Amino acid sequence: MTIQQLEYLVTIAQSASISQAAQKLFISQSSISKSVKQLENELGFELMNRSHKGVVFTPKGEEFLREAYSLTERYRAMLEHYVLSESDTIRYTVSSQHYIFVVEALSHLISELDDNYSVGLLEHRTSQIIQDVTTRTSRLGFIYYYPFNKQFIHRELERNDLSFHPFCTAQPHIYVSTDHPLAQLPKVTQDQLVPYPYVCYSLGPDAVEFAEEILSPLHHSKIINVVDRDSLFRILSRSKAFSLGSGLLRDGFVCEKIATVPISLPVDTTMTIGWIAPKGQTLSPTCIQFLDYCKQSLQQCYTGNPLIEKKPFPI
C-alpha cells in the first residue's frame, strides 16, 4: 500500500468517476484502475462497484476511504510543514450555504495573507457541502438545521463521520424589497405571504430536508428557483417576491434595496447555524483564523437584532 494509491482513491471519490480522476491526475485510466485493483488484491476486498455510470464505494470501501482521507491529509500537512518552502502557495477552500458572514470572513482572511495563495468559496446545496467536507475538497462547511430537519442532518453527518459545531441560533426572517408592502411591518405571518411569489435556492434532486430555507414543503405554488445569491437579491429588489433566511445580512455585502422582517410561525423554527468538519480533525492556524473572522462578522450581525441569540462561539 502506498500514499500514491491512497491519493488515487481519494481523487476517485471526489470525482465519482475513474476516468475523471485520471484526467485530474494526468494519468491514463488504465493506470489508475490497475493501481486500485492492486490495492484491492492486497486488502482482500472490493473498494468500489464500477459501472458505466461511475463508481459507488462498498460499505468496507467507505470505511477504508475515511482512513485514506485522514492519512493523505496528514501526509500533505507533513509536506507543508517539513518540506515545502514558505513561498509555496497556501491552498484553502470552504463550502457554504449562502451566508454573508462567510463571504465577509473570507474577505478578511485574504487581506491578511501575505504569501501566494489559492483560496476558494464554494456555495452549494447542503448535500454537496457535506460531500465536499467528507472528501476533503473543502476544509470546512457551513450549514444550519432547525427542528424539522435536525435528526436528518445529524444522521447524514454521522454517516459521513463529520461533526457539527454550532455558532449561533437565529429566528427566521423574510427578505423583500424595501418597496414591498410588507417591508415596514414589525413582523409578518405565513398567511400574509400567500399572495406573493417565493424565491428559493434550488434543491435539485435533493430531499426537502436539505433545503436552505425553513418549511420548504409548506410554501405555495408561486415558486422561483435560483442557484446563486445575486440572482435571488436581484429578483427580490425588482419584484413583490419574498425569500426566507436567517436575517444575518451585512451592510456593503447585499443590495441596499433589501429589507428583512421577522416572521411569526406556529411551530419552533429556531435555526442553529454552524460549521462542519471531519471528526477528530486538527484545525490548521488558517482554519482557526477563518473561524474567528466568521465569529466577528456574526457578532456585528447582533447589533439591533434581538432575535439573534448571543451564544459563545466554540472553536
ChimeraX commands (.cxc) that place a marker at each C-alpha (Angstrom):
marker #1 position 0.00,0.00,0.00 radius 0.5
marker #1 position 1.36,3.41,-0.97 radius 0.5
marker #1 position 0.42,7.05,-0.44 radius 0.5
marker #1 position 0.01,7.31,-4.21 radius 0.5
marker #1 position -2.63,4.56,-4.19 radius 0.5
marker #1 position -4.49,6.30,-1.38 radius 0.5
marker #1 position -4.36,9.62,-3.25 radius 0.5
marker #1 position -5.75,7.87,-6.34 radius 0.5
marker #1 position -8.60,6.53,-4.21 radius 0.5
marker #1 position -9.39,9.94,-2.72 radius 0.5
marker #1 position -9.43,11.56,-6.17 radius 0.5
marker #1 position -11.79,8.86,-7.46 radius 0.5
marker #1 position -14.15,9.56,-4.53 radius 0.5
marker #1 position -14.03,13.31,-5.20 radius 0.5
marker #1 position -14.72,12.77,-8.91 radius 0.5
marker #1 position -17.18,9.84,-8.57 radius 0.5
marker #1 position -15.53,8.50,-11.71 radius 0.5
marker #1 position -12.27,6.71,-12.52 radius 0.5
marker #1 position -11.98,8.42,-15.92 radius 0.5
marker #1 position -12.46,11.90,-14.44 radius 0.5
marker #1 position -9.98,11.10,-11.66 radius 0.5
marker #1 position -7.45,10.02,-14.28 radius 0.5
marker #1 position -7.92,13.35,-16.08 radius 0.5
marker #1 position -7.37,15.31,-12.88 radius 0.5
marker #1 position -4.22,13.31,-12.10 radius 0.5
marker #1 position -2.94,13.47,-15.70 radius 0.5
marker #1 position -2.51,9.71,-15.93 radius 0.5
marker #1 position -4.21,7.06,-18.03 radius 0.5
marker #1 position -7.43,5.45,-16.89 radius 0.5
marker #1 position -5.83,2.02,-17.18 radius 0.5
marker #1 position -3.01,3.05,-14.81 radius 0.5
marker #1 position -5.34,4.26,-12.08 radius 0.5
marker #1 position -7.63,1.20,-12.50 radius 0.5
marker #1 position -4.63,-1.12,-12.23 radius 0.5
marker #1 position -3.38,0.64,-9.11 radius 0.5
marker #1 position -6.78,0.39,-7.39 radius 0.5
marker #1 position -7.10,-3.28,-8.35 radius 0.5
marker #1 position -3.68,-3.99,-6.84 radius 0.5
marker #1 position -4.78,-2.27,-3.64 radius 0.5
marker #1 position -7.99,-4.34,-3.54 radius 0.5
marker #1 position -5.99,-7.54,-4.01 radius 0.5
marker #1 position -3.72,-6.53,-1.14 radius 0.5
marker #1 position -6.66,-5.72,1.13 radius 0.5
marker #1 position -8.68,-8.78,0.17 radius 0.5
marker #1 position -11.96,-6.97,-0.52 radius 0.5
marker #1 position -13.51,-4.71,-3.19 radius 0.5
marker #1 position -13.36,-0.99,-2.51 radius 0.5
marker #1 position -15.95,0.03,-5.10 radius 0.5
marker #1 position -18.51,-1.19,-7.59 radius 0.5
marker #1 position -17.81,0.02,-11.13 radius 0.5
marker #1 position -20.36,0.72,-13.87 radius 0.5
marker #1 position -20.76,2.91,-16.94 radius 0.5
marker #1 position -22.42,5.49,-14.67 radius 0.5
marker #1 position -19.38,5.80,-12.41 radius 0.5
marker #1 position -18.28,4.20,-9.16 radius 0.5
marker #1 position -20.01,3.53,-5.85 radius 0.5
marker #1 position -17.92,2.61,-2.84 radius 0.5
marker #1 position -18.80,-0.56,-0.95 radius 0.5
marker #1 position -19.50,-0.31,2.81 radius 0.5
marker #1 position -15.98,-1.57,3.61 radius 0.5
marker #1 position -14.68,0.70,0.86 radius 0.5
marker #1 position -16.28,3.75,2.51 radius 0.5
marker #1 position -14.74,2.78,5.83 radius 0.5
marker #1 position -11.32,2.41,4.21 radius 0.5
marker #1 position -11.82,5.68,2.32 radius 0.5
marker #1 position -12.21,7.63,5.57 radius 0.5
marker #1 position -8.86,6.27,6.72 radius 0.5
marker #1 position -7.34,7.14,3.33 radius 0.5
marker #1 position -8.58,10.73,3.67 radius 0.5
marker #1 position -7.02,11.02,7.11 radius 0.5
marker #1 position -3.66,9.57,6.02 radius 0.5
marker #1 position -3.37,11.67,2.86 radius 0.5
marker #1 position -4.33,14.81,4.80 radius 0.5
marker #1 position -1.64,14.09,7.40 radius 0.5
marker #1 position 0.86,13.39,4.63 radius 0.5
marker #1 position 0.13,16.75,2.98 radius 0.5
marker #1 position 0.40,18.51,6.34 radius 0.5
marker #1 position 3.82,16.94,6.92 radius 0.5
marker #1 position 4.97,18.04,3.46 radius 0.5
marker #1 position 3.79,21.59,4.08 radius 0.5
marker #1 position 5.50,21.71,7.48 radius 0.5
marker #1 position 8.79,19.96,6.78 radius 0.5
marker #1 position 9.42,20.01,3.04 radius 0.5
marker #1 position 7.67,22.81,1.18 radius 0.5
marker #1 position 9.18,26.28,1.37 radius 0.5
marker #1 position 7.40,29.28,2.86 radius 0.5
marker #1 position 6.95,30.72,-0.62 radius 0.5
marker #1 position 4.71,27.87,-1.76 radius 0.5
marker #1 position 1.06,28.57,-2.41 radius 0.5
marker #1 position -1.39,28.42,0.53 radius 0.5
marker #1 position -4.44,26.43,-0.54 radius 0.5
marker #1 position -7.67,26.89,1.38 radius 0.5
marker #1 position -11.25,26.14,0.32 radius 0.5
marker #1 position -14.52,26.17,2.26 radius 0.5
marker #1 position -18.06,25.21,1.23 radius 0.5
marker #1 position -21.12,27.02,2.50 radius 0.5
marker #1 position -24.77,27.73,2.18 radius 0.5
marker #1 position -25.38,31.31,1.05 radius 0.5
marker #1 position -24.13,33.11,4.17 radius 0.5
marker #1 position -22.86,36.70,4.05 radius 0.5
marker #1 position -20.75,36.16,7.19 radius 0.5
marker #1 position -18.71,33.50,5.36 radius 0.5
marker #1 position -18.09,35.88,2.44 radius 0.5
marker #1 position -17.01,38.64,4.82 radius 0.5
marker #1 position -14.75,36.26,6.76 radius 0.5
marker #1 position -13.05,35.13,3.55 radius 0.5
marker #1 position -12.51,38.77,2.57 radius 0.5
marker #1 position -10.76,39.39,5.89 radius 0.5
marker #1 position -8.67,36.24,5.53 radius 0.5
marker #1 position -7.46,37.24,2.05 radius 0.5
marker #1 position -6.46,40.68,3.31 radius 0.5
marker #1 position -4.22,39.03,5.94 radius 0.5
marker #1 position -2.46,36.56,3.63 radius 0.5
marker #1 position 0.96,37.77,2.54 radius 0.5
marker #1 position 2.13,34.62,0.74 radius 0.5
marker #1 position 0.92,33.22,-2.57 radius 0.5
marker #1 position -2.48,31.64,-2.11 radius 0.5
marker #1 position -5.31,29.85,-3.85 radius 0.5
marker #1 position -8.50,30.41,-1.84 radius 0.5
marker #1 position -11.93,29.08,-2.73 radius 0.5
marker #1 position -15.52,29.61,-1.56 radius 0.5
marker #1 position -17.96,27.01,-2.91 radius 0.5
marker #1 position -21.60,27.97,-2.32 radius 0.5
marker #1 position -23.53,24.75,-2.80 radius 0.5
marker #1 position -26.63,22.80,-1.90 radius 0.5
marker #1 position -26.41,21.28,1.60 radius 0.5
marker #1 position -25.79,17.76,0.31 radius 0.5
marker #1 position -22.83,18.96,-1.76 radius 0.5
marker #1 position -21.36,20.85,1.19 radius 0.5
marker #1 position -21.40,17.63,3.22 radius 0.5
marker #1 position -19.81,15.81,0.28 radius 0.5
marker #1 position -17.11,18.48,-0.11 radius 0.5
marker #1 position -16.07,18.22,3.53 radius 0.5
marker #1 position -16.26,14.42,3.52 radius 0.5
marker #1 position -13.96,14.20,0.50 radius 0.5
marker #1 position -11.67,16.98,1.83 radius 0.5
marker #1 position -12.41,19.12,-1.21 radius 0.5
marker #1 position -13.14,21.78,1.42 radius 0.5
marker #1 position -11.58,22.21,4.83 radius 0.5
marker #1 position -14.83,23.38,6.47 radius 0.5
marker #1 position -18.53,23.55,5.62 radius 0.5
marker #1 position -21.18,25.99,6.86 radius 0.5
marker #1 position -24.79,24.81,7.23 radius 0.5
marker #1 position -27.75,25.06,9.60 radius 0.5
marker #1 position -30.52,22.86,10.94 radius 0.5
marker #1 position -33.85,23.50,12.66 radius 0.5
marker #1 position -36.30,21.17,14.46 radius 0.5
marker #1 position -37.85,19.85,11.22 radius 0.5
marker #1 position -34.60,18.54,9.72 radius 0.5
marker #1 position -32.32,18.27,12.77 radius 0.5
marker #1 position -32.37,14.46,13.01 radius 0.5
marker #1 position -31.93,14.09,9.25 radius 0.5
marker #1 position -28.91,16.42,9.11 radius 0.5
marker #1 position -27.28,14.83,12.15 radius 0.5
marker #1 position -27.80,11.38,10.66 radius 0.5
marker #1 position -26.15,12.49,7.40 radius 0.5
marker #1 position -23.20,13.99,9.29 radius 0.5
marker #1 position -22.78,10.86,11.38 radius 0.5
marker #1 position -22.91,8.67,8.28 radius 0.5
marker #1 position -20.05,10.71,6.80 radius 0.5
marker #1 position -18.06,10.82,10.05 radius 0.5
marker #1 position -18.47,14.60,10.36 radius 0.5
marker #1 position -19.12,16.74,13.42 radius 0.5
marker #1 position -21.27,19.88,13.70 radius 0.5
marker #1 position -20.04,22.86,15.74 radius 0.5
marker #1 position -22.73,25.47,16.49 radius 0.5
marker #1 position -22.01,29.16,16.03 radius 0.5
marker #1 position -25.32,30.78,16.97 radius 0.5
marker #1 position -29.09,30.47,16.75 radius 0.5
marker #1 position -31.49,32.81,14.96 radius 0.5
marker #1 position -35.17,33.12,14.21 radius 0.5
marker #1 position -36.19,33.18,10.51 radius 0.5
marker #1 position -36.84,36.38,8.59 radius 0.5
marker #1 position -38.32,37.19,5.22 radius 0.5
marker #1 position -36.18,39.04,2.67 radius 0.5
marker #1 position -38.12,41.53,0.50 radius 0.5
marker #1 position -37.58,44.73,-1.45 radius 0.5
marker #1 position -37.68,47.93,0.61 radius 0.5
marker #1 position -40.65,48.87,-1.60 radius 0.5
marker #1 position -42.56,45.69,-0.74 radius 0.5
marker #1 position -45.95,46.13,1.04 radius 0.5
marker #1 position -44.65,44.00,3.95 radius 0.5
marker #1 position -41.27,45.71,4.33 radius 0.5
marker #1 position -42.31,48.19,7.02 radius 0.5
marker #1 position -44.18,45.74,9.25 radius 0.5
marker #1 position -42.61,44.80,12.61 radius 0.5
marker #1 position -43.45,41.13,11.97 radius 0.5
marker #1 position -45.27,39.06,9.34 radius 0.5
marker #1 position -47.24,35.81,9.41 radius 0.5
marker #1 position -47.25,32.96,6.94 radius 0.5
marker #1 position -50.78,33.88,5.81 radius 0.5
marker #1 position -49.60,37.37,4.84 radius 0.5
marker #1 position -47.08,35.81,2.42 radius 0.5
marker #1 position -49.65,33.83,0.42 radius 0.5
marker #1 position -50.26,36.45,-2.34 radius 0.5
marker #1 position -46.56,36.86,-3.12 radius 0.5
marker #1 position -44.09,34.73,-5.14 radius 0.5
marker #1 position -41.49,32.79,-3.20 radius 0.5
marker #1 position -37.81,32.76,-4.26 radius 0.5
marker #1 position -35.61,29.93,-3.01 radius 0.5
marker #1 position -32.36,28.15,-3.77 radius 0.5
marker #1 position -32.87,25.14,-6.00 radius 0.5
marker #1 position -32.82,21.75,-4.28 radius 0.5
marker #1 position -32.14,19.86,-7.49 radius 0.5
marker #1 position -32.59,16.13,-6.79 radius 0.5
marker #1 position -32.05,16.53,-3.03 radius 0.5
marker #1 position -34.52,15.61,-0.31 radius 0.5
marker #1 position -36.50,18.51,1.13 radius 0.5
marker #1 position -34.64,18.09,4.45 radius 0.5
marker #1 position -31.58,19.54,2.72 radius 0.5
marker #1 position -33.40,22.80,1.86 radius 0.5
marker #1 position -31.59,26.01,2.72 radius 0.5
marker #1 position -34.90,27.64,3.68 radius 0.5
marker #1 position -37.18,26.62,6.54 radius 0.5
marker #1 position -40.56,24.96,5.98 radius 0.5
marker #1 position -39.99,24.49,2.25 radius 0.5
marker #1 position -42.77,21.86,1.94 radius 0.5
marker #1 position -45.40,24.37,3.12 radius 0.5
marker #1 position -44.89,27.10,0.55 radius 0.5
marker #1 position -47.47,27.76,-2.16 radius 0.5
marker #1 position -47.18,27.22,-5.90 radius 0.5
marker #1 position -45.69,30.60,-6.88 radius 0.5
marker #1 position -42.09,29.46,-6.66 radius 0.5
marker #1 position -38.95,30.85,-8.32 radius 0.5
marker #1 position -35.82,28.67,-8.09 radius 0.5
marker #1 position -32.32,30.18,-8.27 radius 0.5
marker #1 position -28.82,28.87,-7.65 radius 0.5
marker #1 position -26.89,32.00,-6.63 radius 0.5
marker #1 position -27.28,34.87,-4.18 radius 0.5
marker #1 position -27.01,37.66,-6.75 radius 0.5
marker #1 position -29.94,36.32,-8.77 radius 0.5
marker #1 position -32.04,35.95,-5.62 radius 0.5
marker #1 position -31.44,39.52,-4.44 radius 0.5
marker #1 position -31.94,40.98,-7.91 radius 0.5
marker #1 position -35.32,39.28,-8.23 radius 0.5
marker #1 position -36.35,40.42,-4.75 radius 0.5
marker #1 position -35.29,44.03,-5.34 radius 0.5
marker #1 position -37.29,44.25,-8.59 radius 0.5
marker #1 position -40.48,42.39,-7.69 radius 0.5
marker #1 position -43.02,41.65,-4.98 radius 0.5
marker #1 position -41.39,38.28,-4.28 radius 0.5
marker #1 position -40.01,37.20,-0.90 radius 0.5
marker #1 position -37.43,34.75,0.37 radius 0.5
marker #1 position -36.65,33.22,3.76 radius 0.5
marker #1 position -33.40,33.25,5.69 radius 0.5
marker #1 position -31.65,33.86,8.97 radius 0.5
marker #1 position -31.66,37.65,8.75 radius 0.5
marker #1 position -27.86,37.63,9.06 radius 0.5
marker #1 position -27.17,40.31,6.46 radius 0.5
marker #1 position -24.31,42.82,6.48 radius 0.5
marker #1 position -24.22,46.32,5.04 radius 0.5
marker #1 position -22.00,46.53,2.00 radius 0.5
marker #1 position -22.47,42.86,1.09 radius 0.5
marker #1 position -26.07,42.94,-0.18 radius 0.5
marker #1 position -28.24,45.19,-2.30 radius 0.5
marker #1 position -29.36,48.30,-0.41 radius 0.5
marker #1 position -32.96,47.69,-1.52 radius 0.5
marker #1 position -33.32,44.50,0.55 radius 0.5
marker #1 position -35.23,44.60,3.84 radius 0.5
marker #1 position -35.56,41.86,6.47 radius 0.5
marker #1 position -38.68,41.29,8.57 radius 0.5
marker #1 position -39.13,38.66,11.31 radius 0.5
marker #1 position -41.74,36.01,10.52 radius 0.5
marker #1 position -44.06,34.61,13.18 radius 0.5
marker #1 position -44.77,30.88,12.80 radius 0.5
marker #1 position -46.90,28.46,14.86 radius 0.5
marker #1 position -44.05,25.95,15.29 radius 0.5
marker #1 position -40.48,26.15,16.56 radius 0.5
marker #1 position -38.26,27.22,13.65 radius 0.5
marker #1 position -35.13,28.21,15.57 radius 0.5
marker #1 position -32.16,27.95,13.22 radius 0.5
marker #1 position -28.87,26.59,14.58 radius 0.5
marker #1 position -26.05,27.80,12.34 radius 0.5
marker #1 position -22.57,26.32,12.49 radius 0.5
marker #1 position -19.63,24.69,10.79 radius 0.5
marker #1 position -18.84,21.07,9.99 radius 0.5
marker #1 position -15.53,19.23,9.78 radius 0.5
marker #1 position -14.29,15.64,9.87 radius 0.5
marker #1 position -14.40,14.15,13.36 radius 0.5
marker #1 position -11.11,14.48,15.18 radius 0.5
marker #1 position -9.60,16.80,12.59 radius 0.5
marker #1 position -6.97,19.15,13.97 radius 0.5
marker #1 position -7.67,22.67,12.76 radius 0.5
marker #1 position -4.86,24.48,10.99 radius 0.5
marker #1 position -3.95,28.05,12.01 radius 0.5
marker #1 position -5.68,29.24,8.81 radius 0.5
marker #1 position -8.91,27.43,9.79 radius 0.5
marker #1 position -8.82,28.90,13.30 radius 0.5
marker #1 position -8.24,32.39,11.94 radius 0.5
marker #1 position -11.05,31.99,9.41 radius 0.5
marker #1 position -13.49,30.81,12.09 radius 0.5
marker #1 position -12.54,33.79,14.22 radius 0.5
marker #1 position -13.37,36.11,11.30 radius 0.5
marker #1 position -16.74,34.32,10.97 radius 0.5
marker #1 position -17.36,34.96,14.65 radius 0.5
marker #1 position -16.53,38.64,14.28 radius 0.5
marker #1 position -18.89,39.02,11.33 radius 0.5
marker #1 position -21.72,37.27,13.17 radius 0.5
marker #1 position -21.20,39.44,16.23 radius 0.5
marker #1 position -21.68,42.50,14.01 radius 0.5
marker #1 position -25.00,41.00,12.88 radius 0.5
marker #1 position -26.19,41.04,16.51 radius 0.5
marker #1 position -26.40,44.84,16.56 radius 0.5
marker #1 position -30.02,45.89,16.63 radius 0.5
marker #1 position -31.33,42.36,16.10 radius 0.5
marker #1 position -32.77,40.92,19.35 radius 0.5
marker #1 position -33.96,37.77,17.55 radius 0.5
marker #1 position -30.41,36.50,17.09 radius 0.5
marker #1 position -29.35,34.67,20.20 radius 0.5
marker #1 position -25.96,35.64,21.61 radius 0.5
marker #1 position -24.16,32.38,22.26 radius 0.5
marker #1 position -20.47,31.53,22.73 radius 0.5
marker #1 position -18.56,30.52,19.63 radius 0.5
marker #1 position -16.77,27.23,20.31 radius 0.5
marker #1 position -13.69,26.65,18.14 radius 0.5
marker link #1:1,2 radius 0.2
marker link #1:2,3 radius 0.2
marker link #1:3,4 radius 0.2
marker link #1:4,5 radius 0.2
marker link #1:5,6 radius 0.2
marker link #1:6,7 radius 0.2
marker link #1:7,8 radius 0.2
marker link #1:8,9 radius 0.2
marker link #1:9,10 radius 0.2
marker link #1:10,11 radius 0.2
marker link #1:11,12 radius 0.2
marker link #1:12,13 radius 0.2
marker link #1:13,14 radius 0.2
marker link #1:14,15 radius 0.2
marker link #1:15,16 radius 0.2
marker link #1:16,17 radius 0.2
marker link #1:17,18 radius 0.2
marker link #1:18,19 radius 0.2
marker link #1:19,20 radius 0.2
marker link #1:20,21 radius 0.2
marker link #1:21,22 radius 0.2
marker link #1:22,23 radius 0.2
marker link #1:23,24 radius 0.2
marker link #1:24,25 radius 0.2
marker link #1:25,26 radius 0.2
marker link #1:26,27 radius 0.2
marker link #1:27,28 radius 0.2
marker link #1:28,29 radius 0.2
marker link #1:29,30 radius 0.2
marker link #1:30,31 radius 0.2
marker link #1:31,32 radius 0.2
marker link #1:32,33 radius 0.2
marker link #1:33,34 radius 0.2
marker link #1:34,35 radius 0.2
marker link #1:35,36 radius 0.2
marker link #1:36,37 radius 0.2
marker link #1:37,38 radius 0.2
marker link #1:38,39 radius 0.2
marker link #1:39,40 radius 0.2
marker link #1:40,41 radius 0.2
marker link #1:41,42 radius 0.2
marker link #1:42,43 radius 0.2
marker link #1:43,44 radius 0.2
marker link #1:44,45 radius 0.2
marker link #1:45,46 radius 0.2
marker link #1:46,47 radius 0.2
marker link #1:47,48 radius 0.2
marker link #1:48,49 radius 0.2
marker link #1:49,50 radius 0.2
marker link #1:50,51 radius 0.2
marker link #1:51,52 radius 0.2
marker link #1:52,53 radius 0.2
marker link #1:53,54 radius 0.2
marker link #1:54,55 radius 0.2
marker link #1:55,56 radius 0.2
marker link #1:56,57 radius 0.2
marker link #1:57,58 radius 0.2
marker link #1:58,59 radius 0.2
marker link #1:59,60 radius 0.2
marker link #1:60,61 radius 0.2
marker link #1:61,62 radius 0.2
marker link #1:62,63 radius 0.2
marker link #1:63,64 radius 0.2
marker link #1:64,65 radius 0.2
marker link #1:65,66 radius 0.2
marker link #1:66,67 radius 0.2
marker link #1:67,68 radius 0.2
marker link #1:68,69 radius 0.2
marker link #1:69,70 radius 0.2
marker link #1:70,71 radius 0.2
marker link #1:71,72 radius 0.2
marker link #1:72,73 radius 0.2
marker link #1:73,74 radius 0.2
marker link #1:74,75 radius 0.2
marker link #1:75,76 radius 0.2
marker link #1:76,77 radius 0.2
marker link #1:77,78 radius 0.2
marker link #1:78,79 radius 0.2
marker link #1:79,80 radius 0.2
marker link #1:80,81 radius 0.2
marker link #1:81,82 radius 0.2
marker link #1:82,83 radius 0.2
marker link #1:83,84 radius 0.2
marker link #1:84,85 radius 0.2
marker link #1:85,86 radius 0.2
marker link #1:86,87 radius 0.2
marker link #1:87,88 radius 0.2
marker link #1:88,89 radius 0.2
marker link #1:89,90 radius 0.2
marker link #1:90,91 radius 0.2
marker link #1:91,92 radius 0.2
marker link #1:92,93 radius 0.2
marker link #1:93,94 radius 0.2
marker link #1:94,95 radius 0.2
marker link #1:95,96 radius 0.2
marker link #1:96,97 radius 0.2
marker link #1:97,98 radius 0.2
marker link #1:98,99 radius 0.2
marker link #1:99,100 radius 0.2
marker link #1:100,101 radius 0.2
marker link #1:101,102 radius 0.2
marker link #1:102,103 radius 0.2
marker link #1:103,104 radius 0.2
marker link #1:104,105 radius 0.2
marker link #1:105,106 radius 0.2
marker link #1:106,107 radius 0.2
marker link #1:107,108 radius 0.2
marker link #1:108,109 radius 0.2
marker link #1:109,110 radius 0.2
marker link #1:110,111 radius 0.2
marker link #1:111,112 radius 0.2
marker link #1:112,113 radius 0.2
marker link #1:113,114 radius 0.2
marker link #1:114,115 radius 0.2
marker link #1:115,116 radius 0.2
marker link #1:116,117 radius 0.2
marker link #1:117,118 radius 0.2
marker link #1:118,119 radius 0.2
marker link #1:119,120 radius 0.2
marker link #1:120,121 radius 0.2
marker link #1:121,122 radius 0.2
marker link #1:122,123 radius 0.2
marker link #1:123,124 radius 0.2
marker link #1:124,125 radius 0.2
marker link #1:125,126 radius 0.2
marker link #1:126,127 radius 0.2
marker link #1:127,128 radius 0.2
marker link #1:128,129 radius 0.2
marker link #1:129,130 radius 0.2
marker link #1:130,131 radius 0.2
marker link #1:131,132 radius 0.2
marker link #1:132,133 radius 0.2
marker link #1:133,134 radius 0.2
marker link #1:134,135 radius 0.2
marker link #1:135,136 radius 0.2
marker link #1:136,137 radius 0.2
marker link #1:137,138 radius 0.2
marker link #1:138,139 radius 0.2
marker link #1:139,140 radius 0.2
marker link #1:140,141 radius 0.2
marker link #1:141,142 radius 0.2
marker link #1:142,143 radius 0.2
marker link #1:143,144 radius 0.2
marker link #1:144,145 radius 0.2
marker link #1:145,146 radius 0.2
marker link #1:146,147 radius 0.2
marker link #1:147,148 radius 0.2
marker link #1:148,149 radius 0.2
marker link #1:149,150 radius 0.2
marker link #1:150,151 radius 0.2
marker link #1:151,152 radius 0.2
marker link #1:152,153 radius 0.2
marker link #1:153,154 radius 0.2
marker link #1:154,155 radius 0.2
marker link #1:155,156 radius 0.2
marker link #1:156,157 radius 0.2
marker link #1:157,158 radius 0.2
marker link #1:158,159 radius 0.2
marker link #1:159,160 radius 0.2
marker link #1:160,161 radius 0.2
marker link #1:161,162 radius 0.2
marker link #1:162,163 radius 0.2
marker link #1:163,164 radius 0.2
marker link #1:164,165 radius 0.2
marker link #1:165,166 radius 0.2
marker link #1:166,167 radius 0.2
marker link #1:167,168 radius 0.2
marker link #1:168,169 radius 0.2
marker link #1:169,170 radius 0.2
marker link #1:170,171 radius 0.2
marker link #1:171,172 radius 0.2
marker link #1:172,173 radius 0.2
marker link #1:173,174 radius 0.2
marker link #1:174,175 radius 0.2
marker link #1:175,176 radius 0.2
marker link #1:176,177 radius 0.2
marker link #1:177,178 radius 0.2
marker link #1:178,179 radius 0.2
marker link #1:179,180 radius 0.2
marker link #1:180,181 radius 0.2
marker link #1:181,182 radius 0.2
marker link #1:182,183 radius 0.2
marker link #1:183,184 radius 0.2
marker link #1:184,185 radius 0.2
marker link #1:185,186 radius 0.2
marker link #1:186,187 radius 0.2
marker link #1:187,188 radius 0.2
marker link #1:188,189 radius 0.2
marker link #1:189,190 radius 0.2
marker link #1:190,191 radius 0.2
marker link #1:191,192 radius 0.2
marker link #1:192,193 radius 0.2
marker link #1:193,194 radius 0.2
marker link #1:194,195 radius 0.2
marker link #1:195,196 radius 0.2
marker link #1:196,197 radius 0.2
marker link #1:197,198 radius 0.2
marker link #1:198,199 radius 0.2
marker link #1:199,200 radius 0.2
marker link #1:200,201 radius 0.2
marker link #1:201,202 radius 0.2
marker link #1:202,203 radius 0.2
marker link #1:203,204 radius 0.2
marker link #1:204,205 radius 0.2
marker link #1:205,206 radius 0.2
marker link #1:206,207 radius 0.2
marker link #1:207,208 radius 0.2
marker link #1:208,209 radius 0.2
marker link #1:209,210 radius 0.2
marker link #1:210,211 radius 0.2
marker link #1:211,212 radius 0.2
marker link #1:212,213 radius 0.2
marker link #1:213,214 radius 0.2
marker link #1:214,215 radius 0.2
marker link #1:215,216 radius 0.2
marker link #1:216,217 radius 0.2
marker link #1:217,218 radius 0.2
marker link #1:218,219 radius 0.2
marker link #1:219,220 radius 0.2
marker link #1:220,221 radius 0.2
marker link #1:221,222 radius 0.2
marker link #1:222,223 radius 0.2
marker link #1:223,224 radius 0.2
marker link #1:224,225 radius 0.2
marker link #1:225,226 radius 0.2
marker link #1:226,227 radius 0.2
marker link #1:227,228 radius 0.2
marker link #1:228,229 radius 0.2
marker link #1:229,230 radius 0.2
marker link #1:230,231 radius 0.2
marker link #1:231,232 radius 0.2
marker link #1:232,233 radius 0.2
marker link #1:233,234 radius 0.2
marker link #1:234,235 radius 0.2
marker link #1:235,236 radius 0.2
marker link #1:236,237 radius 0.2
marker link #1:237,238 radius 0.2
marker link #1:238,239 radius 0.2
marker link #1:239,240 radius 0.2
marker link #1:240,241 radius 0.2
marker link #1:241,242 radius 0.2
marker link #1:242,243 radius 0.2
marker link #1:243,244 radius 0.2
marker link #1:244,245 radius 0.2
marker link #1:245,246 radius 0.2
marker link #1:246,247 radius 0.2
marker link #1:247,248 radius 0.2
marker link #1:248,249 radius 0.2
marker link #1:249,250 radius 0.2
marker link #1:250,251 radius 0.2
marker link #1:251,252 radius 0.2
marker link #1:252,253 radius 0.2
marker link #1:253,254 radius 0.2
marker link #1:254,255 radius 0.2
marker link #1:255,256 radius 0.2
marker link #1:256,257 radius 0.2
marker link #1:257,258 radius 0.2
marker link #1:258,259 radius 0.2
marker link #1:259,260 radius 0.2
marker link #1:260,261 radius 0.2
marker link #1:261,262 radius 0.2
marker link #1:262,263 radius 0.2
marker link #1:263,264 radius 0.2
marker link #1:264,265 radius 0.2
marker link #1:265,266 radius 0.2
marker link #1:266,267 radius 0.2
marker link #1:267,268 radius 0.2
marker link #1:268,269 radius 0.2
marker link #1:269,270 radius 0.2
marker link #1:270,271 radius 0.2
marker link #1:271,272 radius 0.2
marker link #1:272,273 radius 0.2
marker link #1:273,274 radius 0.2
marker link #1:274,275 radius 0.2
marker link #1:275,276 radius 0.2
marker link #1:276,277 radius 0.2
marker link #1:277,278 radius 0.2
marker link #1:278,279 radius 0.2
marker link #1:279,280 radius 0.2
marker link #1:280,281 radius 0.2
marker link #1:281,282 radius 0.2
marker link #1:282,283 radius 0.2
marker link #1:283,284 radius 0.2
marker link #1:284,285 radius 0.2
marker link #1:285,286 radius 0.2
marker link #1:286,287 radius 0.2
marker link #1:287,288 radius 0.2
marker link #1:288,289 radius 0.2
marker link #1:289,290 radius 0.2
marker link #1:290,291 radius 0.2
marker link #1:291,292 radius 0.2
marker link #1:292,293 radius 0.2
marker link #1:293,294 radius 0.2
marker link #1:294,295 radius 0.2
marker link #1:295,296 radius 0.2
marker link #1:296,297 radius 0.2
marker link #1:297,298 radius 0.2
marker link #1:298,299 radius 0.2
marker link #1:299,300 radius 0.2
marker link #1:300,301 radius 0.2
marker link #1:301,302 radius 0.2
marker link #1:302,303 radius 0.2
marker link #1:303,304 radius 0.2
marker link #1:304,305 radius 0.2
marker link #1:305,306 radius 0.2
marker link #1:306,307 radius 0.2
marker link #1:307,308 radius 0.2
marker link #1:308,309 radius 0.2
marker link #1:309,310 radius 0.2
marker link #1:310,311 radius 0.2
marker link #1:311,312 radius 0.2
marker link #1:312,313 radius 0.2
marker link #1:313,314 radius 0.2
marker link #1:314,315 radius 0.2
view
